[in-house]
């Protein structure tokens, strides 16, 4: 009997050893962290990005996770303060050992992480950093899933020059975001014969845009380009129109148009044009967008907004990397980085990412749209 039991034990051990990785991984968790503003003036963006990330990760978990392991998303609120971004990222990595970070919001915040060296030292990648600044895109272990701010403004100025529009005003947030926008605008203006007849900044994380409004009304440009965040952009549009400003307003892709429409109403938002670097809700022919809209319509998360598709696609890119990194065992930060770097023209459902070029974002797609009558989006 003892010989039989020993034989059974050996067979059981061999069977356990030979179990498919998917089954062997069950019961384990893959930890992913997000340090972003969930309070303060940029909370609307932090919550929207988080909602998109969570929407996709919840879907993946409901389907069985990554090779049988569920993904646990942990968050920390940095209130858009760069020092807090660094401190909380350090704390989260030390205490929770995430294999990746996702959706950190803000150029200055991402720059602070790069300067601190916490990503480099820990080896933990940041996927879907919410910044299109050159400094963020060039950061080691930082993966940006959308076109850069320079690509946005260059494409806009190309179109304006083709229409014979030469006089442009520039409004920018007075921080690292604004400096990157200024650099891109200056280069694009020289390239396309555009004259930046006025430029005006406003303080970071405020809606104190009165001086910028006055400067643009006085200069009378044909177009005003808003290198601004959502709350400040909304306030600028409101005050500029009330002050008699007549220029066409072009906003960057980081501005949440659903929030703008909700705050200003269809009439107040009519004519606002904006860059498109990710699928719009109205683009019903893009597979990843249809997937997002289907899951969004089933969700009760009030934080889902026009910006949430960015978090959704970032999560989809991360899960793609996790699947490859988990071959042969639990994914490690180093394996996730290697998997991300190996992504070449990966189709996530009509939206392609390629991290093959150092210092380049994963996408260069830029288009434009405008809010028309009744808040309808016109491509």
C-alpha positions as CSV (number, residue, x, y, z in Angstrom):
1,X,0.0,0.0,0.0
2,X,2.8,2.4,0.9
3,X,4.4,1.7,-2.5
4,X,1.1,2.5,-4.2
5,X,0.8,5.7,-2.3
6,X,4.3,6.7,-3.1
7,X,3.7,6.0,-6.8
8,X,0.5,8.0,-6.7
9,X,2.4,10.9,-5.1
10,X,5.1,10.9,-7.8
11,X,2.4,10.8,-10.6
12,X,0.5,13.7,-8.9
13,X,3.7,15.7,-8.7
14,X,4.5,15.1,-12.3
15,X,1.0,16.1,-13.3
16,X,1.2,19.3,-11.3
17,X,4.5,20.1,-12.9
18,X,3.1,19.5,-16.4
19,X,0.0,21.7,-15.8
20,X,-0.4,24.4,-18.4
21,X,0.9,27.8,-17.4
22,X,-2.6,29.2,-17.5
23,X,-3.8,26.8,-14.7
24,X,-0.6,27.0,-12.7
25,X,-0.9,30.8,-12.6
26,X,-4.4,30.8,-11.2
27,X,-4.6,32.4,-7.7
28,X,-1.8,34.8,-8.4
29,X,-2.1,38.5,-9.0
30,X,-0.3,40.9,-11.3
31,X,0.0,44.3,-9.6
32,X,-0.3,47.5,-11.6
33,X,0.0,51.0,-10.1
34,X,-1.4,54.4,-11.1
35,X,-0.2,57.6,-9.5
36,X,-2.4,60.4,-10.8
37,X,-4.5,63.4,-9.7
38,X,-7.8,62.2,-8.1
39,X,-8.2,65.5,-6.3
40,X,-7.3,69.1,-7.2
41,X,-7.8,71.0,-10.4
42,X,-6.7,68.1,-12.7
43,X,-8.8,65.5,-10.9
44,X,-11.2,65.3,-13.9
45,X,-8.4,64.0,-16.1
46,X,-6.9,61.6,-13.5
47,X,-10.3,60.1,-12.8
48,X,-11.2,59.8,-16.5
49,X,-7.9,58.1,-17.4
50,X,-8.3,55.8,-14.4
51,X,-11.9,54.9,-15.4
52,X,-10.7,53.9,-18.9
53,X,-7.8,51.8,-17.5
54,X,-10.1,50.1,-15.0
55,X,-12.8,49.5,-17.6
56,X,-10.4,47.4,-19.7
57,X,-8.6,45.6,-16.8
58,X,-12.0,44.6,-15.3
59,X,-12.9,43.2,-18.6
60,X,-9.7,41.2,-18.8
61,X,-10.1,39.9,-15.3
62,X,-13.7,38.9,-16.1
63,X,-12.3,36.8,-19.0
64,X,-9.9,35.0,-16.7
65,X,-7.0,37.5,-16.5
66,X,-3.6,37.2,-18.0
67,X,-2.7,33.5,-18.3
68,X,-5.0,32.8,-15.3
69,X,-3.6,35.6,-13.1
70,X,-5.9,38.5,-12.2
71,X,-4.7,42.1,-12.5
72,X,-4.9,44.3,-9.4
73,X,-4.9,48.0,-10.0
74,X,-3.6,50.2,-7.1
75,X,-3.9,53.9,-7.1
76,X,-2.3,56.9,-5.3
77,X,-3.5,60.5,-5.4
78,X,-0.8,63.0,-6.2
79,X,-3.2,66.0,-6.7
80,X,-1.1,66.9,-9.7
81,X,1.9,67.9,-7.5
82,X,5.1,66.6,-9.0
83,X,6.9,66.1,-5.7
84,X,4.0,63.9,-4.6
85,X,4.1,62.0,-7.9
86,X,7.7,61.0,-7.1
87,X,7.1,60.3,-3.4
88,X,4.0,58.2,-4.0
89,X,5.5,56.3,-6.9
90,X,8.5,55.4,-4.8
91,X,6.2,54.3,-1.9
92,X,4.0,52.2,-4.2
93,X,6.9,50.5,-5.9
94,X,8.6,49.7,-2.5
95,X,5.5,48.4,-0.8
96,X,3.5,46.8,-3.6
97,X,6.1,45.6,-6.2
98,X,4.0,46.5,-9.3
99,X,5.2,45.1,-12.6
100,X,4.2,48.3,-14.3
101,X,2.7,51.8,-13.7
102,X,0.1,53.3,-15.9
103,X,-1.6,56.7,-16.6
104,X,0.5,59.2,-14.7
105,X,-0.9,62.6,-15.7
106,X,1.1,65.7,-16.6
107,X,4.3,66.7,-18.3
108,X,5.9,68.2,-15.2
109,X,4.9,65.0,-13.2
110,X,6.4,62.6,-15.7
111,X,9.5,64.8,-16.0
112,X,9.9,64.6,-12.2
113,X,9.8,60.8,-12.3
114,X,12.4,60.7,-15.1
115,X,14.7,63.2,-13.3
116,X,14.4,61.3,-10.0
117,X,15.4,58.1,-11.6
118,X,12.9,55.9,-9.8
119,X,11.8,54.2,-13.0
120,X,15.3,53.6,-14.1
121,X,16.4,52.3,-10.7
122,X,13.4,50.1,-10.1
123,X,13.1,48.9,-13.7
124,X,9.3,49.5,-13.6
125,X,7.9,50.9,-16.8
126,X,5.3,53.6,-17.1
127,X,2.7,52.8,-19.8
128,X,0.4,55.4,-21.2
129,X,2.0,58.5,-19.6
130,X,-0.5,61.3,-20.1
131,X,1.8,63.7,-21.9
132,X,2.8,64.3,-25.4
133,X,5.9,66.4,-24.5
134,X,9.2,65.5,-26.1
135,X,10.8,65.2,-22.7
136,X,8.3,62.6,-21.5
137,X,8.4,60.6,-24.7
138,X,12.2,60.4,-24.5
139,X,12.2,59.2,-20.9
140,X,13.7,55.8,-20.2
141,X,11.0,53.2,-19.5
142,X,8.3,55.7,-20.4
143,X,5.8,54.6,-23.1
144,X,3.5,57.2,-24.6
145,X,0.6,55.8,-26.7
146,X,-0.4,58.9,-28.6
147,X,1.1,61.5,-31.0
148,X,3.4,64.2,-29.5
149,X,2.4,67.8,-28.9
150,X,4.9,68.8,-31.6
151,X,3.1,66.5,-34.1
152,X,-0.2,68.0,-33.1
153,X,0.9,71.6,-33.6
154,X,2.8,70.9,-36.8
155,X,-0.1,69.2,-38.4
156,X,-2.4,72.1,-37.4
157,X,0.0,74.7,-38.8
158,X,0.3,72.7,-42.0
159,X,-3.4,72.8,-42.5
160,X,-3.6,76.5,-41.6
161,X,-0.9,77.4,-44.1
162,X,-2.8,75.5,-46.7
163,X,-5.9,77.6,-46.0
164,X,-3.9,80.8,-46.2
165,X,-4.2,81.5,-42.4
166,X,-1.0,83.2,-41.2
167,X,-1.8,85.1,-38.0
168,X,-2.0,82.8,-34.9
169,X,-2.2,83.5,-31.2
170,X,-0.8,81.0,-28.7
171,X,-2.2,80.4,-25.2
172,X,-0.2,78.1,-22.9
173,X,0.0,76.7,-19.4
174,X,3.1,78.3,-17.8
175,X,5.0,75.1,-17.0
176,X,6.8,72.2,-18.8
177,X,3.7,71.5,-20.8
178,X,3.6,75.1,-22.1
179,X,7.3,75.2,-22.8
180,X,7.0,72.1,-25.0
181,X,4.0,73.6,-26.8
182,X,5.9,76.8,-27.4
183,X,9.0,75.0,-28.8
184,X,6.8,72.9,-31.1
185,X,4.8,76.0,-32.2
186,X,7.9,78.1,-32.9
187,X,9.4,75.3,-35.0
188,X,6.2,74.7,-36.9
189,X,5.6,78.4,-37.5
190,X,9.0,78.8,-39.1
191,X,8.4,75.7,-41.2
192,X,5.0,76.9,-42.5
193,X,5.3,80.6,-42.7
194,X,3.0,81.2,-39.7
195,X,3.3,84.4,-37.6
196,X,2.7,84.0,-33.9
197,X,1.4,87.5,-33.4
198,X,0.6,87.0,-29.7
199,X,1.4,84.5,-26.9
200,X,0.1,84.5,-23.4
201,X,0.5,82.1,-20.5
202,X,-1.6,81.3,-17.4
203,X,-0.4,79.8,-14.1
204,X,-0.2,76.0,-13.8
205,X,-3.2,74.2,-12.3
206,X,-5.4,77.4,-12.3
207,X,-8.1,78.9,-14.5
208,X,-6.6,82.4,-14.2
209,X,-6.8,83.1,-17.9
210,X,-8.0,86.7,-17.8
211,X,-4.7,88.2,-19.0
212,X,-4.5,85.7,-21.8
213,X,-8.0,86.5,-22.9
214,X,-7.3,90.2,-22.9
215,X,-4.1,89.6,-24.9
216,X,-5.8,87.6,-27.6
217,X,-8.8,89.9,-27.9
218,X,-6.4,92.8,-28.4
219,X,-4.1,91.0,-30.9
220,X,-7.1,89.8,-33.1
221,X,-5.4,86.7,-34.5
222,X,-7.3,84.6,-37.1
223,X,-6.8,81.4,-34.9
224,X,-6.0,80.9,-31.2
225,X,-4.2,77.7,-30.4
226,X,-4.9,76.5,-26.8
227,X,-1.9,74.7,-25.2
228,X,-4.1,74.3,-22.2
229,X,-5.7,71.8,-19.9
230,X,-9.4,71.2,-19.7
231,X,-10.6,73.5,-16.9
232,X,-8.5,76.4,-18.1
233,X,-9.5,75.9,-21.7
234,X,-13.2,75.9,-20.7
235,X,-12.7,79.2,-18.9
236,X,-10.7,80.7,-21.7
237,X,-13.4,79.9,-24.3
238,X,-16.1,81.3,-22.0
239,X,-14.3,84.6,-21.3
240,X,-12.9,85.0,-24.9
241,X,-16.4,84.8,-26.5
242,X,-17.9,87.0,-23.8
243,X,-15.1,89.5,-24.5
244,X,-15.9,89.6,-28.2
245,X,-13.1,87.4,-29.5
246,X,-13.8,86.2,-33.0
247,X,-10.9,83.9,-33.8
248,X,-11.4,80.2,-34.4
249,X,-10.2,78.3,-31.3
250,X,-8.2,75.2,-31.6
251,X,-7.6,73.1,-28.5
252,X,-5.1,70.4,-27.9
253,X,-6.1,66.8,-27.6
254,X,-5.7,66.8,-23.8
255,X,-8.8,69.0,-23.5
256,X,-11.9,66.9,-22.6
257,X,-14.5,68.0,-25.1
258,X,-17.3,66.3,-23.3
259,X,-16.5,68.4,-20.2
260,X,-16.3,71.5,-22.3
261,X,-19.6,70.8,-24.0
262,X,-21.2,70.1,-20.6
263,X,-19.9,73.3,-19.0
264,X,-20.5,75.7,-21.9
265,X,-23.5,74.2,-23.5
266,X,-24.0,73.5,-27.3
267,X,-24.1,77.1,-28.2
268,X,-21.1,78.2,-26.1
269,X,-19.0,75.3,-27.4
270,X,-20.0,75.6,-31.1
271,X,-17.1,76.2,-33.4
272,X,-14.5,74.9,-30.9
273,X,-12.0,72.8,-32.9
274,X,-9.6,70.3,-31.5
275,X,-6.8,67.8,-32.3
276,X,-7.7,64.2,-32.4
277,X,-4.9,61.7,-31.5
278,X,-7.1,58.9,-30.3
279,X,-10.4,57.5,-31.5
280,X,-13.5,59.6,-30.9
281,X,-16.7,58.3,-29.6
282,X,-18.3,59.1,-32.9
283,X,-15.9,56.9,-34.9
284,X,-17.9,53.8,-35.0
285,X,-15.8,52.0,-37.6
286,X,-12.7,51.5,-35.4
287,X,-12.8,48.2,-33.6
288,X,-11.1,49.3,-30.4
289,X,-13.5,52.2,-30.1
290,X,-16.5,49.8,-30.6
291,X,-15.1,47.6,-27.9
292,X,-14.6,50.6,-25.6
293,X,-18.1,51.9,-26.2
294,X,-19.7,48.5,-25.7
295,X,-18.0,48.1,-22.3
296,X,-18.6,51.7,-21.4
297,X,-22.3,51.4,-22.0
298,X,-22.4,48.4,-19.7
299,X,-20.6,50.3,-16.9
300,X,-22.0,52.6,-14.3
301,X,-18.7,54.5,-13.7
302,X,-19.5,58.2,-13.7
303,X,-15.9,59.1,-14.3
304,X,-15.9,57.7,-17.8
305,X,-15.6,60.6,-20.3
306,X,-14.0,61.6,-23.6
307,X,-10.5,61.2,-22.1
308,X,-11.1,57.7,-20.9
309,X,-10.3,56.1,-24.3
310,X,-6.7,57.0,-23.6
311,X,-6.6,55.0,-20.4
312,X,-8.5,52.2,-22.1
313,X,-5.9,51.9,-25.0
314,X,-3.0,52.2,-22.5
315,X,-4.4,49.3,-20.5
316,X,-4.9,47.3,-23.7
317,X,-1.3,47.9,-24.7
318,X,-0.1,46.9,-21.2
319,X,-2.2,43.7,-21.2
320,X,-0.7,42.8,-24.6
321,X,2.8,43.2,-23.1
322,X,1.8,41.3,-20.0
323,X,0.7,38.3,-22.0
324,X,4.1,38.1,-23.7
325,X,6.0,38.8,-20.5
326,X,4.1,36.0,-18.6
327,X,5.3,33.3,-20.9
328,X,7.3,30.9,-18.8
329,X,6.3,32.3,-15.4
330,X,5.0,35.4,-13.6
331,X,5.8,38.6,-15.4
332,X,8.6,40.8,-14.1
333,X,9.1,44.5,-14.7
334,X,12.1,43.7,-16.9
335,X,10.1,41.2,-19.0
336,X,7.3,43.8,-19.4
337,X,9.8,46.4,-20.6
338,X,11.2,44.0,-23.1
339,X,7.8,43.1,-24.3
340,X,6.8,46.7,-24.8
341,X,10.0,47.5,-26.6
342,X,9.3,44.6,-28.9
343,X,5.9,46.0,-30.0
344,X,6.1,46.7,-33.7
345,X,3.0,47.9,-35.6
346,X,0.7,46.1,-33.1
347,X,-2.9,46.5,-34.1
348,X,-5.1,47.0,-31.0
349,X,-8.2,47.1,-33.1
350,X,-7.8,49.8,-35.8
351,X,-5.3,51.7,-33.6
352,X,-1.6,50.8,-34.2
353,X,1.2,51.1,-31.7
354,X,4.9,50.8,-32.5
355,X,7.6,51.4,-29.8
356,X,10.4,50.5,-32.1
357,X,12.0,53.9,-32.3
358,X,13.7,55.4,-29.2
359,X,12.5,58.9,-28.4
360,X,9.3,58.4,-30.4
361,X,5.8,57.9,-29.1
362,X,3.9,54.7,-30.1
363,X,1.6,56.6,-32.5
364,X,1.8,59.6,-34.9
365,X,-1.9,59.7,-35.7
366,X,-3.2,63.3,-35.7
367,X,-6.6,64.5,-37.1
368,X,-9.0,67.4,-36.3
369,X,-12.6,67.8,-35.5
370,X,-15.0,70.6,-34.4
371,X,-18.1,70.9,-32.2
372,X,-20.9,71.9,-34.5
373,X,-24.6,72.7,-34.0
374,X,-26.2,71.0,-31.0
375,X,-22.8,69.8,-29.8
376,X,-22.4,67.4,-32.8
377,X,-18.8,66.4,-33.5
378,X,-17.8,67.3,-37.1
379,X,-14.7,65.6,-38.5
